[in-house]
Amino acid sequence: MILLEINGSFKNGFETLEDLRSNPAYAHLPVIMLTTSSAPEDRQRSIRLGVNQFLTKPLGYESLRQMAHELAQQWALL
């Protein structure tokens, strides 16, 4: 599983997602956009580019920890 943030420092998450989906070695990996954005246009663009899931980061640590645990269960990483 790969977690991406839209606002990356080297490349943005959209560019990285495009690169991953165009490379056969990585195209099969689940990609989750875990970002501060809740904008519908960012969600739609992510889906159009092939993201498996789009999540807005929660504000608190405990909520983020719970989200990470749920993702691990959902994607059978535990």
Beta strands, then each sheet from edge to edge (+ up, - down):
strand 1: 2-4
strand 2: 31-35
strand 3: 53-56
sheet 1: 1+ 2+ 3+
end
